[in-house]
Amino acid sequence: MIRLRDLVVEKGGRPILSLDALEVPPGARLLVSGPNGSGKTTLLRVLAGLEPPTRGRIDGFPERRRRVLVHQAPYLVRGDVRSNVMLGLRGRGLDAGERKARVERLLADFGLAAVADRAAQLLSGGERRRVALARALVLEPDLLLLDEPLADLDAAGRDALEAALAARPKLTVVTASPLPVPSFLAADEIQLG
């Protein structure tokens, strides 16, 4: 169980996130909602270990390599789709066969097999989002943090994400979005701002 207490993040001496308490049990699907500037992305960055809180207590995190953040505007590296999905598996101690099997499975799950050899920079916004989601899930994280994950996704991309999460019922998912999201992304909700 992830527990946050009296969490405050300040920038330039002013609070950009203030949260009295939050508990996220394993396997939860939590939506963090609120208007722009309410601290949704900052909370995801704190949970990912990318943003230190100014003060407060955080307990129960999975180790850092078991947490993955998919940014609102995913960055893809130079190279093809396959190498982008495989990127995080380097240095994980997996043999080549296991890495390849995981990558090919996620490419298929997200409807990317046909574009696996295409340069990532030539993809549409929705394809880029699917690559970023596949790259996150290939790591088999315990905590998946999604910043506006439905942006740019078409119906097939949403269906692929729903199926991927349904196949991982123990995965804890925290989604930040100013808009309502489907139930497969959020069973519970906290409102910021």
C-alpha positions in Angstrom: 0.0 0.0 0.0 1.3 3.4 -1.0 0.7 6.0 1.7 1.2 9.8 1.4 0.8 12.1 4.4 1.0 15.9 4.6 2.6 16.1 1.1 3.6 19.5 -0.2 5.6 20.3 -3.3 6.7 23.9 -3.7 8.2 25.8 -6.6 9.6 29.2 -6.1 8.4 29.2 -2.5 4.8 28.6 -3.4 2.9 25.3 -3.1 2.0 23.7 -6.4 0.7 20.5 -4.7 -0.8 20.0 -1.3 -2.3 16.7 -0.3 -3.2 15.8 3.3 -3.5 12.0 2.8 -3.7 9.5 0.1 -3.7 5.7 0.2 -3.3 3.6 -2.9 -3.8 -0.2 -2.3 -2.1 -2.7 -4.6 -4.1 -3.3 -7.8 -6.0 0.0 -7.4 -7.2 2.0 -10.4 -7.1 5.7 -9.3 -8.0 8.8 -11.2 -6.4 12.1 -10.1 -8.6 14.8 -11.5 -8.7 18.6 -11.3 -8.2 21.6 -13.4 -5.0 22.5 -15.2 -2.4 23.7 -12.6 -3.9 21.7 -9.7 -0.8 19.5 -9.3 -1.9 16.3 -11.1 1.3 15.9 -13.1 3.4 16.9 -10.1 1.7 14.1 -8.0 2.6 11.6 -10.8 6.2 12.8 -10.8 6.4 12.4 -7.0 5.0 8.9 -7.2 7.5 8.1 -10.0 10.4 9.4 -7.8 11.2 12.2 -10.3 10.0 15.1 -8.1 11.0 15.3 -4.4 8.4 16.6 -2.1 9.2 19.7 -0.1 7.8 18.0 2.9 5.6 15.1 3.8 5.8 11.4 4.2 5.7 8.7 1.6 5.6 5.0 2.4 5.1 1.7 0.6 6.5 2.5 -2.8 7.6 -0.3 -5.1 11.3 0.0 -5.9 12.1 2.7 -8.5 12.6 0.3 -11.3 9.1 -1.1 -10.7 7.4 2.3 -11.3 6.8 3.7 -14.7 5.5 7.1 -15.8 4.0 7.6 -19.2 4.2 11.4 -19.8 1.5 13.4 -21.4 3.7 14.1 -24.4 5.7 10.8 -24.7 9.3 11.1 -25.9 10.4 8.5 -28.3 14.1 8.0 -29.1 15.6 7.9 -32.5 15.2 4.5 -34.1 12.3 2.3 -35.0 9.2 1.4 -33.0 10.6 -2.0 -31.9 13.8 -0.5 -30.4 11.7 2.1 -28.6 9.6 -0.5 -27.0 12.7 -2.5 -26.1 14.6 0.5 -24.7 13.8 -0.1 -21.0 14.6 -3.8 -21.0 18.3 -3.1 -21.5 20.2 -3.8 -18.3 17.3 -5.7 -16.7 19.2 -9.1 -16.8 16.8 -10.7 -19.2 18.1 -13.0 -21.9 17.6 -12.0 -25.6 14.8 -14.4 -26.1 12.8 -13.1 -23.2 13.3 -9.5 -24.3 12.2 -10.3 -27.8 9.2 -12.3 -26.7 8.0 -9.5 -24.4 8.5 -6.8 -27.1 6.7 -8.8 -29.8 3.8 -9.5 -27.5 3.3 -5.8 -26.6 3.7 -4.8 -30.2 0.9 -7.2 -31.1 -1.2 -6.1 -28.1 -1.1 -2.5 -29.1 -1.6 -3.0 -32.9 2.0 -1.9 -33.6 3.4 -5.1 -35.2 2.8 -3.7 -38.7 4.8 -0.6 -38.0 7.5 -2.2 -35.8 10.3 -1.3 -38.2 9.1 2.2 -39.0 11.0 5.2 -37.6 9.4 6.4 -34.4 9.6 10.0 -35.5 7.2 9.2 -38.5 4.4 8.0 -36.3 1.1 9.7 -35.7 0.2 11.1 -32.3 -1.9 8.0 -31.5 0.8 5.6 -32.6 3.3 7.4 -30.5 1.1 7.1 -27.5 0.7 3.4 -28.1 4.4 2.9 -28.4 4.9 4.7 -25.1 2.3 2.5 -23.4 3.8 -0.6 -24.8 7.3 0.5 -23.7 5.9 1.1 -20.1 4.1 -2.3 -19.9 7.0 -4.3 -21.4 8.8 -3.6 -18.1 6.1 -5.4 -16.1 5.9 -2.6 -13.5 4.0 -2.7 -10.2 3.0 0.9 -10.5 1.9 2.5 -13.8 1.5 6.3 -13.8 -0.4 7.7 -16.8 -0.6 11.4 -17.6 -3.6 12.0 -19.8 -3.2 8.6 -21.4 -6.2 8.8 -23.7 -5.0 11.9 -25.5 -4.4 11.1 -29.2 -5.7 7.5 -28.8 -8.3 6.3 -31.2 -10.9 3.6 -30.4 -8.4 0.8 -31.2 -5.8 2.3 -29.0 -8.2 2.6 -26.1 -9.4 -1.0 -26.6 -5.7 -2.1 -26.6 -5.0 -0.2 -23.3 -8.2 -1.6 -21.7 -7.2 -5.2 -22.7 -3.6 -4.7 -21.5 -4.8 -3.5 -18.1 -7.4 -6.2 -17.8 -4.7 -8.8 -18.3 -2.8 -7.2 -15.4 -5.3 -7.0 -12.5 -2.6 -6.7 -9.8 -1.0 -3.7 -11.5 -1.6 -0.4 -9.6 -2.6 2.4 -12.0 -2.7 6.1 -11.2 -4.1 8.2 -14.0 -4.1 12.0 -14.1 -6.7 13.7 -16.3 -8.8 16.9 -16.2 -11.6 14.9 -17.9 -13.6 11.8 -16.8 -12.0 8.5 -17.9 -13.4 5.1 -18.5 -13.9 2.8 -15.6 -11.0 0.5 -16.7 -8.6 3.4 -15.8 -10.3 4.5 -12.6 -12.4 2.8 -9.9 -11.7 5.6 -7.4 -11.0 9.3 -7.8 -9.3 12.1 -5.9 -9.9 15.7 -6.9 -7.1 18.3 -6.7 -7.5 22.0 -6.7 
